[in-house]
Amino acid sequence: MLQVNEIKQRFNQIERTIGNASSACQADTAAPAELKTCLQQLDQESEQVREALQANDESGIRQHIDSMELLGDRAEQALKRAGKVDDKVKSAVRQAHNELSNLKHQLH
């Protein structure tokens, strides 16, 4: 498993990316409610990862990152069904999902 400090650094980047996706999504009136909900859930789940990181709970970290990656999958599916969504939103959601997927694979 990655060192906790490395996970924290990577996760900080993921949180920034999710924040960017959420901000871009809120600004895009064409963004579907399903996508906004996924991003809110990602934000909530990131709090769980933070707590697991602080407790050095490796199992909890993996579990919550796995959940976040699944939420990222749902967000990408919502993008595909949405049709016209701002490119900034698409890019930020895809980047967040890719970063979560990469971290997930390195944790397993």
C-alpha angles and dihedrals in degrees: 000000000000118000114267092242091054091048090050092052093048091045092051088057091048091051091051090050092049089048090052091048091048093048092047091047093051090051093050109081090193093059110113122242090239090061092047090050092051091052092049090051090049089053091050093047090050087064088059090052090050090054092047090049092052091049092045087234102163093183092050092047091053093044095051094042088052089051091048091050090053089050087051088054090052091048091053091049089051088052092053092050093044098069108198111038126152113272090232089060093046092049095047094047092048092047092051091048093048092049091048092048092050092049091046092053092049091051093055 
